[in-house]
Amino acid sequence: MRRHAIIFWTVMLLAAAGLVNSLMYNWVSLIIPVALLVLVYVLYKYPPKRYRKGPKIKPSAKTAAKMAASQRRSSAASQGLPGGKRKSYPFQVIDGQKGKNDDDIPKFH
């Protein structure tokens, strides 16, 4: 484990030395990569309007009201508040034999 740390820090030290060396002798060639990185970051942080996520078509007032009511109902149901509809499922609990105190049924075969 210690050997990996020594190798890692040696590579980092050599990379830093190479960066300093290239900056001292040829700093103009570093402008293009830095400018590209800044451009990519700015486009990622503030994308153009055509790439922003959002509805393309404005919903009607009736649809917007329906969606708002649906979101309120789902948030109320997720918080455990009454008023949310529950579906009734056709399942029923079947009583098992485990844990019953019947004297005539042996526990082991």
C-alpha positions as CSV (number, residue, x, y, z in Angstrom):
1,M,0.0,0.0,0.0
2,R,2.8,2.3,0.9
3,R,4.6,1.6,-2.5
4,H,1.5,2.8,-4.4
5,A,1.5,6.0,-2.5
6,I,5.2,6.6,-3.2
7,I,4.6,5.9,-6.9
8,F,1.5,8.2,-7.0
9,W,3.3,11.2,-5.4
10,T,6.4,10.7,-7.6
11,V,4.2,10.9,-10.7
12,M,2.4,14.0,-9.3
13,L,5.8,15.7,-8.6
14,L,7.0,14.9,-12.1
15,A,3.8,16.2,-13.6
16,A,4.0,19.4,-11.6
17,A,7.7,19.9,-12.6
18,G,6.8,19.3,-16.3
19,L,3.9,21.8,-16.0
20,V,6.2,24.5,-14.4
21,N,8.9,23.8,-17.1
22,S,6.4,24.2,-19.9
23,L,5.0,27.4,-18.4
24,M,8.4,28.9,-18.1
25,Y,9.5,28.2,-21.7
26,N,6.3,28.0,-23.7
27,W,3.4,29.5,-21.8
28,V,1.5,30.6,-25.0
29,S,0.8,27.0,-26.0
30,L,-1.1,26.5,-22.7
31,I,-3.6,29.2,-23.5
32,I,-5.7,27.1,-25.9
33,P,-6.3,24.1,-23.6
34,V,-7.2,26.5,-20.7
35,A,-9.5,28.4,-22.9
36,L,-11.2,25.2,-24.0
37,L,-11.7,24.0,-20.4
38,V,-13.2,27.4,-19.5
39,L,-15.5,27.3,-22.5
40,V,-16.7,23.8,-21.7
41,Y,-17.3,24.7,-18.0
42,V,-19.3,27.8,-19.0
43,L,-21.4,25.9,-21.5
44,Y,-22.0,23.2,-18.9
45,K,-23.0,25.7,-16.2
46,Y,-25.1,28.0,-18.4
47,P,-26.3,26.0,-21.5
48,P,-27.9,27.8,-24.5
49,K,-31.7,28.1,-24.4
50,R,-32.3,25.4,-27.0
51,Y,-30.6,22.8,-24.9
52,R,-32.2,23.7,-21.6
53,K,-34.7,21.2,-20.3
54,G,-38.3,22.3,-20.0
55,P,-41.7,21.8,-21.6
56,K,-41.7,22.6,-25.3
57,I,-45.5,23.1,-25.3
58,K,-47.3,25.1,-22.7
59,P,-50.0,23.0,-21.1
60,S,-53.6,24.3,-21.0
61,A,-55.0,25.7,-17.8
62,K,-57.1,22.6,-17.2
63,T,-54.0,20.3,-17.7
64,A,-51.9,22.4,-15.4
65,A,-54.5,22.3,-12.7
66,K,-54.8,18.6,-13.0
67,M,-51.0,18.1,-12.8
68,A,-50.8,20.4,-9.8
69,A,-53.5,18.5,-8.0
70,S,-51.8,15.2,-8.8
71,Q,-48.5,16.4,-7.3
72,R,-50.2,17.7,-4.2
73,R,-52.0,14.4,-3.8
74,S,-48.9,12.3,-4.3
75,S,-46.9,14.5,-1.8
76,A,-49.7,14.2,0.8
77,A,-49.8,10.4,0.3
78,S,-46.0,10.1,0.6
79,Q,-46.1,12.0,3.9
80,G,-48.8,9.7,5.2
81,L,-51.5,12.4,5.4
82,P,-55.1,11.3,5.0
83,G,-56.9,12.1,1.8
84,G,-54.9,10.0,-0.6
85,K,-56.8,7.3,-2.3
86,R,-55.8,3.7,-1.6
87,K,-56.4,0.8,-3.9
88,S,-58.1,-2.2,-2.6
89,Y,-56.4,-5.4,-3.6
90,P,-58.2,-8.8,-3.8
91,F,-55.7,-10.5,-1.4
92,Q,-56.5,-11.9,2.0
93,V,-54.3,-13.2,4.8
94,I,-54.3,-16.9,5.3
95,D,-53.6,-18.0,8.9
96,G,-50.7,-20.4,9.1
97,Q,-50.0,-23.1,11.6
98,K,-46.8,-21.8,12.9
99,G,-46.9,-20.6,16.5
100,K,-50.3,-22.2,17.3
101,N,-50.7,-24.0,20.6
102,D,-52.6,-27.1,19.4
103,D,-51.9,-30.1,21.6
104,D,-53.0,-32.7,19.1
105,I,-50.6,-31.6,16.4
106,P,-47.0,-32.7,17.0
107,K,-44.3,-30.1,16.3
108,F,-41.9,-32.6,14.7
109,H,-42.6,-35.5,12.4
